[in-house]
């Protein structure tokens, strides 16, 4: 194994993370056509509705019972970064914000002192199938920011920087910069209280698509940087140094070395996550990530008594009208439409 590779392991639906990242799930579901209510047209008989995490007929319902997704649930103390490559997500939260995003959009949500939200996957098309692919990444917050007021920001697909790396004619790589910088190109700014908003955190989130035989180089950053490459999709293999790596593999890389990645004969898809660790205790329990056990107990108590702002919506699994299109309504009442 190359000295630049510190560890390799196989990955599945939920991936092992490294500080400052906490969690990442790769959702990929082949949803069928939707009906008038944006629900699957196929029968849901035989599913463990409410806890449906097994692929059946090509998809999962997750915690949804009529519409797939994640009905109302609380968070405190960290951030969710939801990167949607296909399909749509409807967002509603306890502070009155809402939205619909997808097909390349990214939602950056700083949960901070606490919020409840719902993330539903409406099947918008009645005439075609509704495939969904997204990555939900949890990024920790340092203790000083864990009680920041909740905030969210949309990084719209049209605005997210995307660069081609390689020769003008020939094999190249497409890098989509969700956070951080790559080859001198800087990504959009996240929420103000985000750990990623501090340049010293060196947080990078990059979607990488490599055409056959393409090459990319990752620059030296620092000896303390945690850098992980998730080769999540591809029929072929990639090469780093003397190591040949198959698809569905996590590769922990040295953040203090230049890394040369060479693709094989097939298109390869990767997610690169990197950042300086938050050197503080991490105590997590379900939807809360704090620094001490006492803070976890307090989070449960606060949620029980305040519901983090309540729930202003008529149902726990709300969705937007089919024709709503992509939009965001923020906590301050501002609206964006795309």
Beta strands, then each sheet from edge to edge (+ up, - down):
strand 1: 5-10
strand 2: 14-15
strand 3: 21-31
strand 4: 69-75
strand 5: 78-86
strand 6: 88-93
strand 7: 98-102
strand 8: 106-110
strand 9: 115-120
strand 10: 130-140
strand 11: 151-155
strand 12: 162-166
strand 13: 172-179
strand 14: 181-182
strand 15: 185-186
strand 16: 204-210
strand 17: 215-218
strand 18: 225-234
strand 19: 237-240
strand 20: 243-246
strand 21: 249-254
strand 22: 259-263
strand 23: 268-276
strand 24: 283-285
strand 25: 288-290
strand 26: 327-329
strand 27: 335-337
sheet 1: 1+ 21- 18+ 23- 16+ 13- 12+
sheet 2: 2+ 3- 10+ 5- 8+ 11-
sheet 3: 4+ 9- 6+ 7- 26+ 27-
sheet 4: 14+ 15-
sheet 5: 17+ 22- 19+ 20-
sheet 6: 24+ 25-
end
